[in-house]
Amino acid sequence: MKDWDEGYKFTHDDVFAFLNKKEIKTCKLCMTKIYKITNNGKKTWVVEFQDYAMKKTVTFVLDAIDGTILNKTENNLPIRICGDSQN
């Protein structure tokens, strides 16, 4: 049986603690994505969410061992935000 958590000392609960610390919402409507990837043998967590105040999609890549932020990217949202006063 495959152990999908092998190599992930920074647990799912730790990821949610990180989200709470950064005040990132995880409700169904918030469109927060959390997933594991292995890139060149390095295991990581990826947290992707939309920050409507900044009008950006933000992605954090976290180390699977200690939760260190390995990368953070911000990209403009591809859509117009509802309630945006600009035409």
Secondary structure, 3 states (H helix, E strand, C coil): CCCCCCCCCCCHHHHHHHHHHCCCCCCHHHCCEEEEEEECCEEEEEEEEEECCCCEEEEEEEECCCCCEEEEEEEECCCCCCCCCCC
